[in-house]
Amino acid sequence: MFIDESGLSERPTRVRTWAPIGQTPVIQYHFNWKLVSVIAGLTRMNCLFRFHDGAIRSAQIVEFLKALRRQLRRQLLISWDGLPAHRSRTVREYLDSTHGAVQVAYLPPYAPDCNPVEYLWAWLKRHALADFCPDTLSELKVTARNKLKSAQRRQSIIVACWKQAELW
């Protein structure tokens, strides 16, 4: 199980427009996606996710881990990157309270290519939401949620994330 967060940030939205042949203009409009964050876990056959307004904090990580335990009903091995919230006292206390039911392995620093959830974010941002220009943050959340639900039903996307991380 890999868990990672995405702030859906720093992505210029492109809109296709009419233009003379051979001169395709791209209008870029920058949104501040930092108001919407996503936390996700990736099993070998599924992805589980939650949206949050604002940044992901320790409390949301613990809440997500609790939901994963309820949903999956088995011991979990979580692989995390070096996000400071992953190492916070709140998260550590929760992990200790599980008495080994949730184990953590940390990815090497500066190795997003080892994290299959990063490939899920890449698919979401570059394919599922490519050329999508929402008018509101709620429209963004609804569309992104629907696209991630689509990924849950398409096992080929999940398998591709694992294969690209060379962990399959």
C-alpha positions, 0 to 999 in steps of 0.5 A: 500500500502506498499513500501519497498526497497531491495538492493538484498544484502548479498545473496550468490549464490549457484551453483549445481555441480557434486559430489559423491552420498551423498556429494552434494557440494555447491559452494558459490560466493559472489556478491556485489548486492549493485549496484542494488536496487529495490523499490516496492509497494504492493496493495492487488492485485498487486505489482509495482516496479522499479529498480535503480542502486546504493542505493535508495535515497529520489529523487527515493522515490519521483519519485516512489510515483509520478508514483504510483499516476499516475498508481493507480489514487486514494488516497494512504496510505503508510506504511513504515519502519524506513529507514532514506530516508522515513523521509527526507525533500525531501520526506516530502515536496512532501508528504505535496504537495499532500494535503493529497492524500498520507498518511504515516503510519510508521511500528514499529521499528524492525518489518519487519514481519509486512511488506508484501513487505519483504515477496515479497523480501524473495520470490524473493531471496529464490525462484525466484532467488534461485540457479541463478548465473548471470554473470553480473548485467544487467543479474541479473536485467533482470531476477529479473525484469522478476520474479517480473513481474511473481509475478504480474501475480500470485495473490497467491504470493501477497495474501501470502505476505499479509497473512504472514504479518497477514494483510489480 
